[in-house]
């Protein structure tokens, strides 16, 4: 019926689509100042290496235009700009005249949560003037068609109400030849490791949230949202359905997380 079509999941709780959007906003408003701490808790600190791997897979180049959706406090975008700066130093001693002929690389952080963006701007505005900060929805991006060379979303797509709409928007804003990259918690393949990780997730992470951030409920939702997210193969199918080609994924730590890649060809 119509009511069922407009219901969705907030972790294991059944809610309306409007309720989910508001509940997710509240979660990330609460954890904005503790975002890195949250990711450390969720991944035992390894998320930093995974994000480095995401940037390595992307291979940033001078002049590249990146849209970093659900970019939060900017930890993907700052890595991107750092990598571009390194590349600029390596391009045959690029002189001033050469550099003037190349469009300046920029990262555009988009996040639906104002508190996350403000935290990112406070930390990074002075060191990273090539990062812009825009409040916006992954399902309805405030940019025109064919604008970006690369689209990244790290640990954000599982919080989107309509994943298919977010993927369609990613396809729309990418230039032909552009690349989609998603880093997300996924399904552990090894049964023994999966059992251990489930125990850690449901018994340890919420307690850490309570002790470190005084916030049990938000961390409990984040664990449940991981379990509700599609497995690697199903998510690959969703990316292909949005129009992307050459879709692949790379498991990290036996599937605790995965990097999915696709191209707009």
C-alpha positions as CSV (number, residue, x, y, z in Angstrom):
1,X,0.0,0.0,0.0
2,X,1.0,3.7,-0.2
3,X,2.0,3.9,3.5
4,X,4.4,0.9,3.1
5,X,6.0,2.5,0.0
6,X,7.0,5.5,2.1
7,X,8.4,3.6,5.0
8,X,12.1,3.0,5.4
9,X,14.7,1.9,8.0
10,X,16.5,3.9,10.6
11,X,18.9,1.2,11.8
12,X,16.5,-1.6,12.7
13,X,13.6,0.8,13.4
14,X,10.9,1.3,10.8
15,X,10.2,4.9,10.2
16,X,8.7,7.2,7.5
17,X,11.1,8.6,5.0
18,X,10.7,12.1,6.4
19,X,11.4,10.8,9.9
20,X,14.6,9.0,8.7
21,X,16.0,12.2,7.2
22,X,15.4,14.1,10.4
23,X,16.7,11.4,12.7
24,X,19.9,11.1,10.6
25,X,20.4,14.8,10.7
26,X,20.0,14.7,14.5
27,X,22.6,11.9,14.8
28,X,25.2,13.8,12.9
29,X,24.4,17.1,14.6
30,X,25.2,15.4,17.9
31,X,28.4,13.8,16.7
32,X,29.8,16.6,14.6
33,X,32.5,17.7,17.0
34,X,33.3,14.0,17.7
35,X,33.2,12.8,14.1
36,X,36.8,11.5,14.0
37,X,36.3,9.9,17.3
38,X,33.2,8.2,16.0
39,X,35.0,6.8,13.0
40,X,37.9,5.6,15.2
41,X,35.4,3.7,17.4
42,X,33.6,2.2,14.4
43,X,36.9,1.0,12.7
44,X,39.4,0.7,15.6
45,X,41.2,3.7,14.1
46,X,41.8,1.9,10.7
47,X,39.4,4.3,8.8
48,X,42.3,6.6,8.4
49,X,44.2,4.0,6.3
50,X,41.1,3.2,4.3
51,X,40.6,6.9,3.4
52,X,44.3,7.0,2.3
53,X,43.6,4.0,0.1
54,X,40.5,5.7,-1.4
55,X,42.6,8.7,-2.4
56,X,45.3,6.3,-3.8
57,X,42.7,4.5,-5.9
58,X,41.4,7.9,-7.2
59,X,44.9,9.1,-8.2
60,X,44.4,12.9,-7.9
61,X,45.9,15.1,-10.6
62,X,46.5,18.8,-11.0
63,X,43.3,20.5,-12.3
64,X,41.0,17.7,-11.1
65,X,37.5,18.8,-9.8
66,X,36.2,16.7,-7.0
67,X,32.8,16.6,-5.4
68,X,33.0,15.0,-1.9
69,X,29.4,14.1,-1.0
70,X,28.5,13.5,2.7
71,X,32.0,15.0,3.1
72,X,31.4,16.1,6.7
73,X,34.4,17.7,8.2
74,X,36.5,17.3,5.0
75,X,38.8,14.4,5.8
76,X,38.6,13.1,2.2
77,X,38.9,16.5,0.6
78,X,41.9,17.5,2.7
79,X,43.6,14.2,1.6
80,X,42.7,15.0,-2.0
81,X,44.2,18.5,-1.9
82,X,47.4,17.2,-0.2
83,X,47.8,14.6,-2.9
84,X,47.2,17.2,-5.7
85,X,49.8,19.5,-4.1
86,X,52.3,16.6,-4.1
87,X,51.5,15.9,-7.8
88,X,52.0,19.5,-8.7
89,X,55.5,19.3,-7.3
90,X,56.3,16.2,-9.3
91,X,55.0,17.4,-12.8
92,X,58.5,18.0,-14.3
93,X,59.1,21.0,-12.0
94,X,55.9,22.7,-13.2
95,X,56.8,26.4,-13.5
96,X,54.5,29.3,-12.9
97,X,53.6,29.7,-16.6
98,X,52.6,26.1,-16.9
99,X,50.6,26.1,-13.7
100,X,48.7,29.2,-14.9
101,X,47.5,27.2,-17.9
102,X,46.0,24.4,-15.7
103,X,42.7,24.9,-13.9
104,X,43.3,24.8,-10.2
105,X,42.2,21.6,-8.5
106,X,39.3,22.0,-6.1
107,X,37.4,19.9,-3.8
108,X,33.7,20.7,-3.1
109,X,32.4,19.2,0.1
110,X,28.7,18.7,0.2
111,X,26.9,17.6,3.3
112,X,23.3,17.9,4.5
113,X,24.4,18.7,8.0
114,X,25.3,22.3,8.8
115,X,27.1,21.4,12.0
116,X,29.4,19.0,10.3
117,X,30.3,21.6,7.6
118,X,31.0,24.3,10.2
119,X,33.3,22.0,12.1
120,X,35.2,21.2,8.9
121,X,35.5,24.9,7.9
122,X,36.8,25.9,11.4
123,X,39.5,23.2,11.1
124,X,40.5,23.6,7.5
125,X,39.7,27.0,6.0
126,X,43.1,28.5,6.4
127,X,45.2,25.5,5.3
128,X,42.9,24.5,2.5
129,X,41.5,27.5,0.6
130,X,40.8,25.1,-2.4
131,X,38.0,23.4,-0.5
132,X,34.5,24.8,-0.7
133,X,31.7,23.9,1.7
134,X,28.1,23.5,0.6
135,X,25.0,22.4,2.5
136,X,23.1,20.1,0.2
137,X,21.3,16.7,-0.2
138,X,23.0,13.8,-1.9
139,X,19.6,13.0,-3.5
140,X,19.3,16.5,-5.1
141,X,22.8,18.0,-5.5
142,X,22.9,21.8,-6.0
143,X,25.2,21.6,-9.1
144,X,24.7,21.3,-12.9
145,X,25.3,18.4,-15.1
146,X,28.7,17.1,-16.1
147,X,30.7,19.3,-13.7
148,X,33.1,17.0,-11.9
149,X,36.0,14.7,-12.7
150,X,35.4,12.6,-9.6
151,X,32.8,11.9,-7.0
152,X,33.6,10.5,-3.6
153,X,31.4,9.5,-0.7
154,X,32.9,7.9,2.4
155,X,30.8,6.3,5.1
156,X,27.8,8.3,4.1
157,X,25.7,6.5,1.5
158,X,24.2,4.1,4.0
159,X,22.6,7.1,5.7
160,X,20.8,8.3,2.5
161,X,17.1,7.6,2.4
162,X,17.0,6.8,-1.4
163,X,20.4,5.3,-2.4
164,X,19.3,4.9,-6.0
165,X,18.5,8.6,-6.2
166,X,21.9,9.5,-4.7
167,X,23.6,7.2,-7.3
168,X,21.7,8.9,-10.1
169,X,22.7,12.3,-8.9
170,X,26.4,11.1,-8.8
171,X,26.1,10.0,-12.4
172,X,24.5,13.3,-13.4
173,X,27.1,15.7,-12.0
174,X,30.1,13.7,-13.2
175,X,31.7,14.6,-16.6
176,X,31.8,11.9,-19.2
177,X,34.8,9.8,-18.2
178,X,34.4,10.8,-14.6
179,X,34.8,8.4,-11.7
180,X,32.5,7.4,-8.8
181,X,34.2,6.1,-5.7
182,X,32.4,5.0,-2.5
183,X,34.1,3.8,0.7
184,X,31.6,2.2,3.0
185,X,31.3,-0.4,5.8
186,X,30.3,-3.7,4.2
187,X,29.8,-7.4,4.7
188,X,32.7,-9.4,6.3
189,X,33.3,-12.5,4.2
190,X,35.1,-14.7,6.7
191,X,32.5,-16.3,9.1
192,X,34.8,-16.3,12.2
193,X,35.8,-12.7,11.6
194,X,32.2,-11.7,11.0
195,X,31.2,-13.2,14.3
196,X,33.9,-11.3,16.1
197,X,33.1,-8.1,14.3
198,X,29.4,-8.4,15.1
199,X,30.2,-8.9,18.8
200,X,32.5,-5.9,18.7
201,X,30.0,-3.7,16.9
202,X,26.9,-4.4,19.0
203,X,28.6,-4.8,22.4
204,X,31.6,-2.5,22.3
205,X,30.9,0.4,20.0
206,X,27.8,1.7,21.7
207,X,29.5,1.5,25.1
208,X,32.5,3.5,23.6
209,X,30.0,6.0,22.3
210,X,28.6,6.4,25.8
211,X,32.0,6.7,27.5
212,X,33.7,8.9,25.0
213,X,30.9,11.0,23.6
214,X,28.1,10.5,26.1
215,X,25.9,9.2,23.3
216,X,24.8,5.6,23.2
217,X,21.9,6.0,20.9
218,X,23.7,7.6,17.9
219,X,26.4,4.9,18.0
220,X,23.8,2.1,18.2
221,X,22.1,3.5,15.1
222,X,25.4,3.7,13.2
223,X,26.1,0.0,14.0
224,X,22.6,-1.0,12.9
225,X,22.9,1.1,9.7
226,X,25.9,-1.0,8.7
227,X,24.0,-4.2,9.0
228,X,21.1,-2.9,7.0
229,X,23.3,-1.7,4.1
230,X,23.4,-4.0,1.0
231,X,26.3,-6.4,0.6
232,X,29.1,-5.8,-1.9
233,X,27.5,-7.5,-4.9
234,X,24.1,-6.0,-4.4
235,X,25.6,-2.5,-4.0
236,X,27.6,-3.2,-7.2
237,X,24.3,-4.0,-9.0
238,X,22.8,-0.7,-7.8
239,X,25.8,1.3,-9.1
240,X,25.4,-0.4,-12.5
241,X,21.7,0.3,-12.5
242,X,22.5,4.0,-12.2
243,X,24.4,3.9,-15.5
244,X,28.0,3.4,-14.3
245,X,30.3,1.1,-16.3
246,X,33.4,-0.9,-15.3
247,X,32.0,-1.3,-11.8
248,X,34.3,-3.1,-9.4
249,X,34.9,-3.2,-5.6
250,X,37.9,-3.9,-3.4
251,X,37.4,-5.4,0.0
252,X,39.3,-3.9,3.0
253,X,40.0,-6.2,6.0
254,X,38.1,-9.1,4.5
255,X,35.0,-6.9,3.8
256,X,34.8,-4.9,7.0
257,X,34.7,-2.1,4.5
258,X,34.8,-1.9,0.7
259,X,35.7,0.6,-2.0
260,X,33.3,0.5,-5.0
261,X,34.4,2.2,-8.2
262,X,32.5,3.0,-11.4
263,X,32.9,5.2,-14.5
264,X,30.6,7.5,-16.4
265,X,31.4,6.3,-20.0
